[in-house]
Amino acid sequence: MPRKIVVAITGASGAIYAKVLLDKLSALGSQLEAVGVVMSDNAKDVWRFELGNDDYAKYPFTCYEKNDFYAPFASGSAKFDTMIVCPCSMGTLARIANGTSSDLTTRAADVIIKERRKLIVVPRETPLSLIHIRNMLAVTEAGGIICPASPSFYSLPANFEEIAATVVDRVLGLAGLEVSGYEWGTDDKISK
């Protein structure tokens, strides 16, 4: 069945992860019924700074303002089945972990958790404080998945987008989507 996915992009560094995620979702047409995107103001600033453009506005998805509580995924009745927060700032993580629905991102995460649907959080921070770790624990105990933006290198990525794809492909796999990416043991690059 086609999936209904919410993508939230926060102001954490790592706009390349959001870009690669949106690129890959754009290519998964038949697997998706709907994709709703919400970006914080800081996320837009970070995207422009790190990627040098405002291409986030050019994707074929419905974009919602950060305070639009009329967005369909602000309610469980819209039946969005998965939410991906990528990259996730520590402030957003803290608000999700503590059930503080102060904007559309945190409201949508609250809905996904209460409806027992799939929440995937991609934190991009280092080092981690005990507060960060406890917030990750709280989200995990509530049923969320913490998938840190920690790229792998055994696929021998050739550029930043391929590096980011090592994380994004994992995220999409966790979301139950079929993606064509590197799989361990399927390439002889490792044996060289």
N, C-alpha and C positions, 0 to 999 in steps of 0.2 A: 504494500500500500504506500502511496506517496506520503511524504512526511511534511509536517508543518513545523517550521523552525524559526525561533527568535535568535537573532544575532545582536548582542550588545557589545559595543566597542567603547572602552573607557580611555581615560587619558594617560594610561601607563605607557612608557616607552615600548616600542615594538609594533608600530603601525604596519610593518611588513607582514606580521602574522595576520592581521585583519585583512590586508589586501589579498594575500594568498588564499585565505579562507573564502572571501567573497568571489575571487576568481574561480576557485574550485566549485563552489556552490553554483555559480553561473553555468558551469558545464554539466551539472547533474540533473538537468531539466526533468526527465520523466520520474526521477526519484522524489521530486519535491512537489507538494501541492501549493505551498506558500512559504515565503521567507519574508519575515519582517525584520527591519534593521532599526536600531536606535543607537545614536552616538551622543556622547557628551560633548559639550563645547570644547573641553580640553582634548578630547579625542580628535576632533577636527583640527585643532591647532597642532597637535603632535603629528598627525598625518601630513599636514602641509610642511612642517619643519623637517621631518625625517624622510619623506618621499618626494617633496618638492612639487606637489600638485594638489588639486582638490578632486581627484578622480572618484572619491568615495560617493560623490553625487551622481555618478554616471552608471551605476549598476542597475540591472533591471528588477530591482526589488522595491517593495514599498517601504519607504523610510518614514519614521515617526519622530516627532519632536520629543525631547527628553521629559517633558511634563504633560504629554498627551495621554491622559488616563482613559481616553475613549478608544485607544488602540485595542484591537481585538484580544491580544494576549495579556491585557490587563485584567482579564477575567478567565477563569477556568472553563467557562462554557464555550469558549472559542476552540478548545481542544488542540492548542499547540502542544506538541508532544515532546519537544526538545528545546532547550535554551543553551546557547554557547556564549559565554562572556570571554571575549578574546580581543586584545589582551585585557586582563583584569587588574585594575589598580588595587592597592591594599586598602584604600578607603572604601571602594565599592565592595570588596570582599568583606570588610568589617560590617558594612550595612546589611549585606545579604546574611551574614552569619548571625546577626542580631535581630533580623526581621524588621529592620527599619526601612519602610517603603516610602522613601522621600522623593523618588522620581520614577519614571517608567521602567528603567532598568531594574531597580530594586523591587518594584511592585511585581514585575513579570517574574523575577526570580522567586519571590514569595509565593506567587501563584503556582509556579512549576513545582516547588517543594511541597506545598500543601496538597496539590493534586497527585503527588507521588509520581511525577513524570521525570524526565531526564534533564538534569542540570550539569553542564560541564563548564568548569571555571578554569581559565588558563592564566594563572598569575605570572606576572613578569616583574620580579623583584629579587634583589640579592644584596646583602645577606638577609636572612629572615629573622625577625625578632620573635620572642616567645609569644607576643600578642598575635603576630601573623600566623604562627603555627597553631595557636589555639583557635583562631578564626577558621583556618583550614580544617581543623578537627571538627568544629561545630558544623560546618557545611557538609563534611563527610558523614558525620553521625545523622544528619538530616536527610541523607540519601544522595547528596551531590557527589560529583566526581571532580577531584582536583587533578588537573593534567598540566603540570608546570611547563612553561615555554623553555624547555631544555632540549635543544636540538640534538639529534644523533648525527654521527659522521661516518658510519660504516658504509653508507651508500655512496660515499665520495661526492658530496654535493659540489657543484661547480660555481655557484653564485649564491647571493643572499636569498633569493626566492627559493632555490632548491633547499637551502638550509632551513628556512621557515617551513617549507613543505614537509620536512621530517616530523614536525610537531603537528601541523594542520592535518596531515593524513591520519595521524593517530586520533586526533579529535574527531574527525569525520567517521572513522571506524568505530569509535566509542559511541557516536550518535546513531550507529546502525546503518550507515550509508556505504555503498560499494564505491570505492575509489581505486584508481590504478596508481599505485605508488610502490616504492621499494618494499619488498618483504624479505625478511631475514632468510637466508638459505636458498634464495631463488636466483642469485647472481654470483658469478665466480669472481667478482672484484675482491671479495674477502680473502680468497685463497692466494692471491698474488703477493 
